[in-house]
Amino acid sequence: MAKKSLSITISTSKEEIWNVLSEFDQIYLWAENVDHSCFHSEQKTGVGTTRRIQQGPNVVLETITCWEEPVNLSYQIEGLPPVFKKVTNSWKLFDEGLKTRVELSVHIVPIRPPAEIAARILSRFFSRLNKQMLTGLKNQVEQTPTDDKEKHASP
């Protein structure tokens, strides 16, 4: 298994951050590396909710596997090469006085041990994507200007 974790401190409460994360289909508004997102399930909150993400020509489905309001949101990512048994992103929120530390971790389980090298490479790729998402979340919550997101408007 490969795991990479990153964190950032945001100047607001975990409830404010949770409000953004829990609008699961709206990630395109603040994640610079997401071109489009929408619900892929009738369910809109909680475990089992699925969204469709498009990043350029790549499309994945993300299904919530853990929903612990307002501290933990995890989702399994489907649509990656079949050498990966399971890929999960996990958001965890920690109180730090008037601020919140947000940790984003990717866990990658290869289908067989020889794919462990590919899992480590993919974890580095996800680390870059996750760093962009953490920065985008911080900008969204703290209302720091970001790229023009109108081009990313969901139809």
C-alpha positions as CSV (number, residue, x, y, z in Angstrom):
1,M,0.0,0.0,0.0
2,A,1.1,3.5,-0.7
3,K,0.0,6.5,1.4
4,K,0.7,10.2,1.1
5,S,-0.6,12.9,3.4
6,L,-0.6,16.6,3.2
7,S,-2.0,19.3,5.4
8,I,-2.8,23.0,5.5
9,T,-4.0,25.4,8.1
10,I,-7.1,27.4,7.3
11,S,-8.2,30.5,9.2
12,T,-11.8,29.4,10.0
13,S,-13.8,26.8,11.8
14,K,-14.0,23.2,10.8
15,E,-17.8,23.7,10.3
16,E,-17.1,26.3,7.6
17,I,-14.7,24.0,5.9
18,W,-17.2,21.1,6.2
19,N,-19.9,23.2,4.6
20,V,-17.7,23.4,1.5
21,L,-16.5,19.7,1.5
22,S,-20.1,18.4,2.1
23,E,-21.4,20.1,-1.1
24,F,-19.9,17.0,-2.7
25,D,-20.9,17.9,-6.3
26,Q,-19.5,21.4,-6.1
27,I,-15.8,20.6,-6.0
28,Y,-15.3,22.2,-9.4
29,L,-16.0,25.6,-7.8
30,W,-12.8,25.5,-5.8
31,A,-10.5,22.7,-7.0
32,E,-8.5,24.2,-9.8
33,N,-7.7,20.7,-11.2
34,V,-11.4,19.8,-11.6
35,D,-13.0,20.8,-14.9
36,H,-16.5,19.5,-14.1
37,S,-18.3,17.7,-11.3
38,C,-21.8,16.5,-10.7
39,F,-23.8,13.9,-8.7
40,H,-23.8,10.4,-10.2
41,S,-26.2,9.1,-7.6
42,E,-29.6,10.1,-6.4
43,Q,-28.2,10.3,-2.9
44,K,-26.8,13.7,-2.2
45,T,-25.1,13.3,1.2
46,G,-23.5,10.6,3.4
47,V,-22.0,7.2,2.7
48,G,-22.9,5.9,-0.8
49,T,-23.1,9.3,-2.4
50,T,-21.3,9.3,-5.8
51,R,-20.0,12.2,-7.9
52,R,-18.5,12.2,-11.4
53,I,-15.3,14.2,-11.8
54,Q,-13.8,15.3,-15.1
55,Q,-10.2,16.5,-15.3
56,G,-9.4,17.2,-18.9
57,P,-10.2,14.0,-20.8
58,N,-10.1,11.8,-17.6
59,V,-13.3,10.9,-15.8
60,V,-13.5,9.1,-12.5
61,L,-16.3,8.3,-10.0
62,E,-15.9,9.1,-6.3
63,T,-18.1,7.3,-3.8
64,I,-18.2,8.4,-0.2
65,T,-17.1,5.7,2.2
66,C,-16.9,7.7,5.4
67,W,-19.0,10.7,6.4
68,E,-18.3,11.9,10.0
69,E,-19.7,15.4,10.1
70,P,-17.7,17.8,10.6
71,V,-14.4,15.9,10.9
72,N,-13.9,13.2,8.3
73,L,-14.9,12.7,4.7
74,S,-13.4,9.8,2.6
75,Y,-14.2,8.6,-0.8
76,Q,-13.1,5.7,-3.1
77,I,-12.0,6.7,-6.5
78,E,-13.0,4.4,-9.4
79,G,-11.9,4.6,-13.1
80,L,-8.2,4.3,-12.6
81,P,-6.1,1.5,-14.2
82,P,-7.0,-2.0,-13.0
83,V,-3.6,-2.6,-11.3
84,F,-5.0,-0.7,-8.3
85,K,-7.4,-2.6,-6.1
86,K,-8.5,0.5,-4.1
87,V,-7.7,4.2,-4.2
88,T,-9.2,6.4,-1.4
89,N,-8.9,10.1,-0.6
90,S,-9.6,11.1,3.0
91,W,-10.2,14.6,4.4
92,K,-9.7,15.1,8.1
93,L,-10.4,18.3,10.0
94,F,-8.6,19.2,13.3
95,D,-9.4,22.2,15.6
96,E,-6.4,24.4,16.2
97,G,-7.9,27.3,18.2
98,L,-9.5,29.7,15.8
99,K,-8.1,27.8,12.8
100,T,-8.5,24.4,11.4
101,R,-5.8,22.0,10.2
102,V,-7.0,20.1,7.1
103,E,-5.3,16.9,6.2
104,L,-5.8,15.2,2.9
105,S,-4.4,11.7,2.4
106,V,-4.4,9.3,-0.5
107,H,-4.3,5.5,0.1
108,I,-3.5,3.3,-2.8
109,V,-3.7,-0.5,-2.6
110,P,-2.3,-2.3,-5.6
111,I,-3.9,-5.5,-6.9
112,R,-0.7,-7.5,-6.5
113,P,2.7,-6.8,-4.9
114,P,4.5,-6.2,-8.2
115,A,2.2,-3.2,-8.7
116,E,3.5,-1.6,-5.6
117,I,5.9,0.5,-7.6
118,A,3.1,1.8,-9.7
119,A,1.1,2.6,-6.5
120,R,4.0,4.7,-5.2
121,I,4.2,6.6,-8.5
122,L,0.5,7.2,-8.5
123,S,0.6,8.4,-4.9
124,R,3.1,11.1,-5.9
125,F,0.8,12.2,-8.7
126,F,-2.1,12.3,-6.3
127,S,0.0,14.3,-3.9
128,R,0.4,17.0,-6.5
129,L,-3.4,17.0,-7.2
130,N,-4.2,17.0,-3.5
131,K,-1.9,19.9,-2.8
132,Q,-3.8,21.9,-5.4
133,M,-7.1,20.9,-3.8
134,L,-6.0,21.9,-0.3
135,T,-4.9,25.3,-1.7
136,G,-8.2,25.7,-3.6
137,L,-10.2,24.9,-0.5
138,K,-8.2,27.4,1.6
139,N,-8.8,30.1,-1.1
140,Q,-12.5,29.3,-1.2
141,V,-13.1,29.3,2.5
142,E,-10.9,32.3,3.2
143,Q,-12.3,34.1,0.1
144,T,-8.8,34.6,-1.5
145,P,-9.2,35.3,-5.2
146,T,-8.4,32.3,-7.4
147,D,-8.5,31.6,-11.1
148,D,-11.7,32.5,-12.9
149,K,-14.0,29.6,-12.1
150,E,-16.8,30.8,-14.4
151,K,-15.1,28.7,-17.1
152,H,-15.8,25.7,-14.9
153,A,-19.5,26.3,-14.4
154,S,-21.4,23.1,-14.2
155,P,-24.1,22.7,-16.9
